[in-house]
Amino acid sequence: MVFAPKFLAFVAASLSLVGAAVLEERAPVDPCATIAGKKWVSPKEVRACYQSIKVDETLKANIIEVVTKTLAFHASTNYQIKAPQPFTNDVHEDILATLAQIKSKKYASDYDLHIDLSRAFKRLNDGHVVWINRCYDSAFVNYLPIPLSLITAKDGSQNVHISPEAFTVATAEFPDQIQFWQDSLKWPLTGKLQSLAGAKVLLINGRPPFDAVNDNVAIAGSYQSFATRQNGFFSSYQATAAGWTYLLGQFAQQSLPLSDNAVLTIQREGHLLPEIVILPYRSRIGSAIKPFTDGKSFFANNCRAVPATNGQDIYASSISAFSAPEDSERPVEEFQQQTPVPASVARKHPINVILDTQPLSDVVLPPTLAPGLPAAPGSRNAAQFYLLKDGKTGVLALGSFSDSNYDAFLNSLLQGLVSLKSQGATQLVVDVTNNGGGFICAAHWLHRIIIGPKSTTVPQAGLDTEARNGPLAQLIVKEIINKNADPDNELLYNPRQWRNAKNEVFNATDDWLQPPVKKIINGRADAFSQRLGQECQPEAFPANVPDVGLFDPKKVVIVSNGRYVLRLQAPNPTG
Ligand SMILES: *[C@@H]1O[C@H](CO)[C@@H](O)[C@H](O)[C@H]1NC(C)=O
């Protein structure tokens, strides 16, 4: 079933609550004062600051209550107790039961509580439901200057290597910290960080590299697929509206101060003997953190709710429905894995985006790795078109389904493909590596224009859907119908946002959640709506749609590292 996009923002917003915390009074040394005003510190110092913050039991109880109630709007909670095949073993978390346990458990610090909550939500392996606490997640980011890559050897074997571009990236991104790492390397490698680039990694912390990869997989979250979570450990790239960016991967970049050192057994190119390298992680202050001088001001300035933390009343006179509040008042957007869409645009088009515990990368991709070809007409923001030198292979590098302008974006996708064709392209590569989602209907539009009008694209552009239908959802719909609570048709629960199974838009007074369809899912009683029509309909697409497909579907390949949101596949319970 399809996960309704505006639920996502609601769930995400509600989960990014302020941390339940107060400061211990009269602490002899304030560990937060130690790191105050510094750009780079050690992960240990950051942990000491975080762990000096005690749990406020009242706030904790409130958080557990709000989160539990919010999950009544998340489509998959009961499915995630034991997901259907093929993710039965990958998604096996009874989040409501876990929250009940966390509620009664005592924690030494608010940070320890945060880790338990964060891990519980990460075990859902679902990028649509995340626990983000801005007090800790990416407040300081933990880095190593040696991102890792999987490289295929001549004999076909795949091995873990320090990324060949590691030194280039690290010197550009961490100019003020490189010397620290150079000096921390032991003789004879002292000062020779550059010579590690490309080295084969034989062991990580004394164990085979994939042990470290799989330890990370267990806490990485966001993606159901095991292999996709493995890929997140390694460096990669993304086309964004701001250009090509480099992602260091979760070995070299952590949103919490989890690791102090990495001990690698490596074999450098041209060297017979393995060498051991110990490199410390370093924590850099995050871009969103507000200045502080001690634990008290760290908490007061950073660990607090802001007006939009739990969503916002778009009919409140202080907030215009069509103006975006300041960035600082929209905490969720910092963690979306693509460029934010203006609020007014986002409410008019269904959106499906990945949220993670770190902001979208702004590390520049080294020019040697970025495409050197000229971008073809139609290229726009995160959608870039290229014709390869063979003259017959077109490439659409599509790093996001988000754009500031929906119509301009859809038109540029068409213009780009048509221009590739007119230049002679007969085959197409669509690269959606790290595409963090965006307009759901843009994906359907792309499908429609590439393969043309077929039973899977016309008249039904996508899949039918249904909505989670709990008691509170039903009350909200009744409120909208009976009291005209949403005259401007801004809310997801407005009947006019939905179609019935015959694809007719509901009328303003149709109670579209009645009657509920009761189900038992993994032993739990649940309720969903009747079958609903698809929200991406051909009549909402640009008028100039070609009446034949632009490419032979057998000549189209989609490439990615698994880390993308492209909702064209068969329905599954987590969308
Ligand atoms: C909405 O009302 C119109 C006019 O009465 C009707 O033709 C249409 O079928 C209704 N739509 C639905 C989904 O019932």
Ligand as a Chemical Component Dictionary entry (heavy atoms), coordinates in Angstrom:
data_LIG
# 
_chem_comp.id                   LIG 
_chem_comp.type                 NON-POLYMER 
_chem_comp.pdbx_formal_charge   0 
_chem_comp.three_letter_code    LIG 
# 
loop_
_chem_comp_atom.comp_id 
_chem_comp_atom.atom_id 
_chem_comp_atom.alt_atom_id 
_chem_comp_atom.type_symbol 
_chem_comp_atom.charge 
_chem_comp_atom.model_Cartn_x 
_chem_comp_atom.model_Cartn_y 
_chem_comp_atom.model_Cartn_z 
_chem_comp_atom.pdbx_ordinal 
LIG C1 C1 C 0 -19.700 14.114 -6.278 1  
LIG O1 O1 O 0 -20.884 14.745 -6.600 2  
LIG C2 C2 C 0 -21.202 14.742 -7.982 3  
LIG C3 C3 C 0 -22.442 15.603 -8.196 4  
LIG O2 O2 O 0 -23.446 15.223 -7.282 5  
LIG C4 C4 C 0 -21.391 13.305 -8.451 6  
LIG O3 O3 O 0 -21.661 13.268 -9.835 7  
LIG C5 C5 C 0 -20.127 12.527 -8.170 8  
LIG O4 O4 O 0 -20.273 11.166 -8.502 9  
LIG C6 C6 C 0 -19.745 12.642 -6.700 10 
LIG N1 N1 N 0 -18.477 12.018 -6.491 11 
LIG C7 C7 C 0 -18.319 10.928 -5.754 12 
LIG C8 C8 C 0 -16.933 10.388 -5.636 13 
LIG O5 O5 O 0 -19.233 10.370 -5.194 14 
# 
loop_
_chem_comp_bond.comp_id 
_chem_comp_bond.atom_id_1 
_chem_comp_bond.atom_id_2 
_chem_comp_bond.value_order 
_chem_comp_bond.pdbx_ordinal 
LIG C1 O1 SING 1  
LIG C1 C6 SING 2  
LIG O1 C2 SING 3  
LIG C2 C3 SING 4  
LIG C2 C4 SING 5  
LIG C3 O2 SING 6  
LIG C4 O3 SING 7  
LIG C4 C5 SING 8  
LIG C5 O4 SING 9  
LIG C5 C6 SING 10 
LIG C6 N1 SING 11 
LIG N1 C7 SING 12 
LIG C7 C8 SING 13 
LIG C7 O5 DOUB 14 
# 
